[in-house]
C-alpha cells in the first residue's frame, strides 16, 4: 500500500473557489465569443470583407479579437440586438394576427353575398334580407354574422 491516497482535504476550499471562478470566466468568455460571432453575421452595415476580417481576427486571436471587437463595436452590438429582437417580435405578432384571423369581421361584400345566398336558398325571407342588408350597409353590424340570420320566432 505504497500509493498515496488523495482525500478531500488535499484540495483546499480556497482552491476549489478559485477553480470555479476560472471555470465561470471561461464559460462566460465562450458565451461572449459566440455572441460576437452572431453579431458579426447579423450586422447589415458591414460588407463581406469586413465580416471575414473580424471573424478571422476573433477566431485566430480569440482573446485579443474579442477584446478589440467589444471596444470598437460594443456599443452598436446592443442596438443590433434590440433591432433583431424587435423584428422577431413583429414577425411573431404578424403570425399570431394571421393565424388568429386578425380582423374577424367579414367585409360588407362578403356579408351581402352570404345574405343573398341565404335568401336564394329560402333560409330567410325578403323582409329579413332587407333588414339585414340595411344593417350591413349602415355599418351597424352585429359582432357575429350568425346574428343576422336568426329569426325571433
LUMVEX-437469 format. One line per 5 residues: number of its first residue (from 1); for each residue z, x, y of N, C-alpha, C. Coordinates in nm, 2 decimals. Layout:
REM LUMVEX-437469
NUM) Z,X,Y,Z,X,Y,Z,X,Y; ...
***
This chain:
REM LUMVEX-437469
1) 0.00,0.08,-0.12,0.00,0.00,0.00,0.00,0.09,0.12; -0.10,0.17,0.13,-0.11,0.26,0.25,-0.19,0.20,0.36; -0.25,0.09,0.34,-0.33,0.03,0.45,-0.24,-0.04,0.55; -0.26,-0.01,0.68,-0.18,-0.08,0.78,-0.20,-0.23,0.79; -0.10,-0.30,0.82,-0.11,-0.44,0.83,-0.10,-0.48,0.98
6) -0.20,-0.55,1.03,-0.20,-0.59,1.17,-0.14,-0.73,1.18; -0.04,-0.74,1.26,0.02,-0.87,1.28,-0.01,-0.92,1.42; 0.04,-1.03,1.46,0.01,-1.09,1.59,0.07,-1.01,1.70; 0.18,-0.94,1.68,0.23,-0.86,1.79,0.16,-0.73,1.81; 0.06,-0.70,1.73,-0.03,-0.58,1.76,-0.13,-0.61,1.87
11) -0.15,-0.74,1.91,-0.24,-0.77,2.01,-0.15,-0.85,2.12; -0.10,-0.78,2.22,-0.01,-0.84,2.31,-0.07,-0.96,2.39; 0.02,-1.04,2.44,-0.02,-1.16,2.51,-0.10,-1.13,2.63; -0.07,-1.03,2.71,-0.15,-1.00,2.83,-0.29,-0.96,2.79; -0.31,-0.89,2.68,-0.44,-0.85,2.63,-0.52,-0.97,2.59
16) -0.45,-1.07,2.53,-0.52,-1.20,2.50,-0.57,-1.27,2.62; -0.48,-1.28,2.73,-0.53,-1.34,2.85,-0.64,-1.26,2.92; -0.64,-1.13,2.91,-0.74,-1.05,2.97,-0.88,-1.07,2.90; -0.87,-1.08,2.76,-0.99,-1.11,2.68,-1.04,-1.25,2.71; -0.96,-1.35,2.73,-1.00,-1.48,2.76,-1.06,-1.49,2.90
21) -1.01,-1.41,2.99,-1.07,-1.41,3.13,-1.21,-1.35,3.12; -1.23,-1.24,3.05,-1.36,-1.18,3.04,-1.46,-1.27,2.96; -1.41,-1.34,2.86,-1.50,-1.44,2.79,-1.54,-1.55,2.88; -1.45,-1.60,2.96,-1.48,-1.71,3.05,-1.58,-1.67,3.16; -1.56,-1.55,3.21,-1.65,-1.50,3.31,-1.79,-1.47,3.25
26) -1.79,-1.43,3.13,-1.92,-1.40,3.06,-2.00,-1.54,3.04; -1.93,-1.64,2.99,-1.99,-1.77,2.98,-2.03,-1.83,3.11; -1.95,-1.81,3.21,-1.98,-1.86,3.35,-2.11,-1.79,3.40; -2.12,-1.66,3.37,-2.24,-1.59,3.42,-2.36,-1.64,3.35; -2.36,-1.67,3.22,-2.47,-1.73,3.14,-2.51,-1.86,3.20
31) -2.41,-1.94,3.23,-2.44,-2.07,3.30,-2.52,-2.05,3.43; -2.47,-1.96,3.51,-2.53,-1.93,3.64,-2.68,-1.87,3.61; -2.69,-1.79,3.51,-2.82,-1.73,3.48,-2.92,-1.85,3.45; -2.88,-1.94,3.36,-2.97,-2.05,3.33,-3.00,-2.14,3.44; -2.90,-2.17,3.53,-2.93,-2.25,3.65,-3.03,-2.18,3.74
36) -3.02,-2.05,3.75,-3.11,-1.98,3.84,-3.25,-1.98,3.78; -3.26,-1.96,3.65,-3.39,-1.97,3.59,-3.45,-2.11,3.61; -3.37,-2.21,3.59,-3.42,-2.35,3.62,-3.46,-2.37,3.76; -3.38,-2.31,3.85,-3.42,-2.32,4.00,-3.55,-2.25,4.03; -3.57,-2.14,3.96,-3.70,-2.07,3.99,-3.81,-2.16,3.95
41) -3.81,-2.22,3.84,-3.92,-2.31,3.79,-3.93,-2.44,3.87; -3.82,-2.48,3.93,-3.81,-2.61,4.00,-3.87,-2.60,4.14; -3.86,-2.48,4.20,-3.90,-2.46,4.34,-4.05,-2.48,4.36; -4.09,-2.58,4.44,-4.23,-2.60,4.46,-4.28,-2.52,4.58; -4.20,-2.46,4.66,-4.24,-2.38,4.77,-4.29,-2.24,4.73
46) -4.24,-2.19,4.61,-4.27,-2.06,4.57,-4.40,-2.06,4.48; -4.49,-1.96,4.50,-4.61,-1.95,4.42,-4.58,-1.89,4.28; -4.68,-1.88,4.20,-4.67,-1.83,4.07,-4.62,-1.69,4.06; -4.67,-1.60,4.15,-4.63,-1.46,4.15,-4.49,-1.45,4.19; -4.45,-1.53,4.29,-4.31,-1.52,4.33,-4.21,-1.56,4.22
51) -4.25,-1.67,4.15,-4.17,-1.71,4.03,-4.17,-1.61,3.92; -4.28,-1.55,3.90,-4.29,-1.44,3.79,-4.20,-1.32,3.83; -4.21,-1.28,3.96,-4.13,-1.17,4.01,-3.98,-1.19,4.00; -3.94,-1.31,4.05,-3.80,-1.34,4.04,-3.75,-1.35,3.89; -3.83,-1.41,3.81,-3.79,-1.43,3.67,-3.78,-1.29,3.60
56) -3.88,-1.20,3.63,-3.87,-1.07,3.57,-3.75,-0.99,3.63; -3.72,-1.01,3.75,-3.60,-0.94,3.81,-3.47,-0.99,3.75; -3.46,-1.12,3.73,-3.34,-1.18,3.68,-3.33,-1.14,3.53; -3.44,-1.13,3.46,-3.43,-1.10,3.31,-3.41,-0.95,3.29; -3.49,-0.87,3.36,-3.48,-0.73,3.33,-3.36,-0.66,3.39
61) -3.31,-0.70,3.51,-3.19,-0.65,3.56,-3.09,-0.77,3.59; -3.03,-0.82,3.48,-2.97,-0.95,3.49,-2.86,-0.96,3.60; -2.76,-0.87,3.60,-2.65,-0.88,3.69,-2.70,-0.86,3.83; -2.78,-0.76,3.86,-2.83,-0.74,3.99,-2.92,-0.85,4.03; -3.01,-0.90,3.94,-3.10,-1.00,3.97,-3.03,-1.13,4.01
66) -2.93,-1.17,3.94,-2.86,-1.29,3.97,-2.79,-1.28,4.10; -2.72,-1.16,4.12,-2.65,-1.14,4.25,-2.75,-1.15,4.37; -2.86,-1.08,4.36,-2.96,-1.08,4.47,-3.02,-1.22,4.49; -3.05,-1.29,4.38,-3.10,-1.43,4.39,-3.01,-1.52,4.46; -2.88,-1.52,4.42,-2.78,-1.61,4.48,-2.76,-1.57,4.63
71) -2.77,-1.45,4.67,-2.75,-1.41,4.81,-2.88,-1.45,4.88; -3.00,-1.43,4.83,-3.12,-1.45,4.90,-3.16,-1.60,4.91; -3.14,-1.67,4.80,-3.19,-1.81,4.79,-3.08,-1.91,4.75; -2.96,-1.87,4.75,-2.85,-1.96,4.70,-2.83,-2.08,4.78; -2.85,-2.08,4.92,-2.83,-2.19,5.00,-2.93,-2.30,4.97
76) -3.05,-2.26,4.94,-3.16,-2.36,4.91,-3.15,-2.41,4.77; -3.07,-2.34,4.69,-3.05,-2.39,4.55,-2.99,-2.53,4.55; -2.89,-2.55,4.63,-2.82,-2.67,4.64,-2.91,-2.79,4.69; -2.99,-2.76,4.79,-3.08,-2.86,4.84,-3.18,-2.90,4.73; -3.23,-2.80,4.66,-3.33,-2.84,4.55,-3.26,-2.92,4.44
81) -3.14,-2.88,4.41,-3.06,-2.96,4.31,-3.04,-3.10,4.35; -3.00,-3.12,4.48,-2.98,-3.26,4.53,-3.11,-3.34,4.53; -3.22,-3.27,4.57,-3.35,-3.34,4.57,-3.39,-3.38,4.43; -3.37,-3.29,4.33,-3.40,-3.32,4.19,-3.32,-3.44,4.14; -3.19,-3.44,4.17,-3.10,-3.55,4.13,-3.15,-3.68,4.20
86) -3.19,-3.67,4.32,-3.23,-3.79,4.39,-3.36,-3.85,4.33; -3.45,-3.76,4.29,-3.58,-3.81,4.23,-3.55,-3.87,4.09; -3.46,-3.81,4.02,-3.42,-3.86,3.89,-3.36,-4.00,3.90; -3.27,-4.02,4.01,-3.21,-4.15,4.03,-3.31,-4.25,4.07; -3.41,-4.21,4.16,-3.51,-4.31,4.20,-3.60,-4.35,4.08
91) -3.63,-4.25,3.99,-3.71,-4.28,3.87,-3.63,-4.38,3.78; -3.50,-4.35,3.76,-3.42,-4.44,3.68,-3.41,-4.58,3.74; -3.39,-4.59,3.87,-3.38,-4.72,3.94,-3.51,-4.79,3.92; -3.62,-4.73,3.94,-3.75,-4.79,3.92,-3.77,-4.84,3.78; -3.73,-4.76,3.68,-3.74,-4.80,3.54,-3.65,-4.92,3.52
96) -3.53,-4.93,3.57,-3.44,-5.04,3.55,-3.50,-5.17,3.61; -3.55,-5.15,3.74,-3.62,-5.27,3.80,-3.74,-5.32,3.72; -3.82,-5.23,3.67,-3.93,-5.27,3.59,-3.89,-5.33,3.46; -3.80,-5.27,3.39,-3.75,-5.33,3.27,-3.68,-5.46,3.28; -3.60,-5.47,3.38,-3.52,-5.60,3.40,-3.61,-5.70,3.47
101) -3.73,-5.67,3.51,-3.81,-5.77,3.58,-3.77,-5.79,3.72; -3.76,-5.68,3.80,-3.72,-5.67,3.94,-3.72,-5.80,4.02; -3.84,-5.86,4.03,-3.85,-5.99,4.11,-3.86,-6.10,4.00; -3.75,-6.17,3.97,-3.75,-6.26,3.86,-3.82,-6.39,3.90; -3.84,-6.42,4.03,-3.91,-6.54,4.07,-4.06,-6.52,4.06
106) -4.13,-6.62,3.99,-4.27,-6.60,3.99,-4.34,-6.64,4.12; -4.46,-6.60,4.14,-4.53,-6.62,4.26,-4.56,-6.77,4.27; -4.60,-6.81,4.39,-4.64,-6.95,4.42,-4.76,-6.99,4.33; -4.86,-6.90,4.32,-4.97,-6.93,4.24,-4.94,-6.95,4.09; -4.85,-6.87,4.04,-4.81,-6.89,3.90,-4.73,-7.02,3.88
111) -4.65,-7.05,3.98,-4.57,-7.18,3.96,-4.67,-7.30,3.97; -4.76,-7.29,4.06,-4.86,-7.41,4.08,-4.94,-7.42,3.95; -4.98,-7.30,3.90,-5.06,-7.31,3.77,-4.98,-7.36,3.66; -4.86,-7.33,3.65,-4.77,-7.38,3.54,-4.75,-7.53,3.56; -4.73,-7.58,3.69,-4.71,-7.72,3.71,-4.84,-7.80,3.68
116) -4.96,-7.74,3.71,-5.08,-7.81,3.68,-5.10,-7.82,3.53; -5.06,-7.71,3.46,-5.07,-7.72,3.31,-4.98,-7.83,3.25; -4.86,-7.84,3.31,-4.76,-7.94,3.26,-4.82,-8.08,3.29; -4.88,-8.10,3.40,-4.94,-8.23,3.44,-5.06,-8.26,3.35; -5.14,-8.16,3.32,-5.26,-8.18,3.23,-5.21,-8.22,3.09
121) -5.11,-8.16,3.04,-5.06,-8.19,2.91,-4.99,-8.32,2.90; -4.95,-8.37,3.02,-4.88,-8.50,3.03,-4.73,-8.49,3.02; -4.68,-8.37,3.04,-4.54,-8.35,3.03,-4.47,-8.40,3.16; -4.54,-8.40,3.27,-4.48,-8.45,3.39,-4.58,-8.55,3.45; -4.53,-8.64,3.53,-4.61,-8.74,3.59,-4.67,-8.69,3.72
126) -4.77,-8.76,3.78,-4.83,-8.72,3.90,-4.73,-8.71,4.02; -4.63,-8.80,4.02,-4.53,-8.81,4.12,-4.44,-8.68,4.11; -4.40,-8.65,3.99,-4.32,-8.53,3.97,-4.40,-8.40,4.01; -4.53,-8.40,3.97,-4.61,-8.29,4.01,-4.62,-8.27,4.16; -4.64,-8.38,4.24,-4.65,-8.37,4.38,-4.51,-8.33,4.44
131) -4.40,-8.38,4.39,-4.27,-8.34,4.44,-4.25,-8.19,4.42; -4.27,-8.14,4.29,-4.26,-8.00,4.26,-4.35,-7.91,4.34; -4.47,-7.96,4.36,-4.57,-7.89,4.44,-4.52,-7.87,4.58; -4.47,-7.98,4.64,-4.41,-7.97,4.78,-4.30,-7.87,4.78; -4.21,-7.87,4.68,-4.10,-7.77,4.68,-4.16,-7.63,4.68
136) -4.26,-7.60,4.60,-4.32,-7.47,4.58,-4.38,-7.43,4.71; -4.46,-7.51,4.77,-4.53,-7.48,4.89,-4.44,-7.46,5.02; -4.33,-7.53,5.02,-4.23,-7.52,5.13,-4.13,-7.41,5.10; -4.15,-7.33,4.99,-4.06,-7.22,4.96,-3.92,-7.26,4.94; -3.90,-7.38,4.90,-3.77,-7.44,4.87,-3.75,-7.44,4.72
141) -3.79,-7.34,4.65,-3.80,-7.33,4.51,-3.66,-7.32,4.45; -3.64,-7.39,4.33,-3.52,-7.36,4.26,-3.52,-7.22,4.20; -3.40,-7.18,4.16,-3.39,-7.04,4.11,-3.46,-7.02,3.98; -3.48,-7.12,3.90,-3.55,-7.11,3.77,-3.66,-7.21,3.77; -3.78,-7.17,3.71,-3.89,-7.26,3.71,-3.86,-7.38,3.62
146) -3.77,-7.37,3.52,-3.74,-7.48,3.43,-3.68,-7.60,3.51; -3.61,-7.58,3.62,-3.55,-7.68,3.70,-3.66,-7.78,3.76; -3.78,-7.73,3.78,-3.89,-7.82,3.84,-3.95,-7.91,3.74; -3.93,-7.88,3.61,-3.99,-7.96,3.51,-3.90,-8.06,3.45; -3.77,-8.06,3.48,-3.68,-8.15,3.42,-3.68,-8.28,3.49
151) -3.66,-8.39,3.42,-3.66,-8.52,3.49,-3.51,-8.57,3.48; -3.48,-8.66,3.57,-3.35,-8.72,3.58,-3.32,-8.82,3.47; -3.42,-8.87,3.40,-3.40,-8.98,3.30,-3.39,-8.94,3.17
***
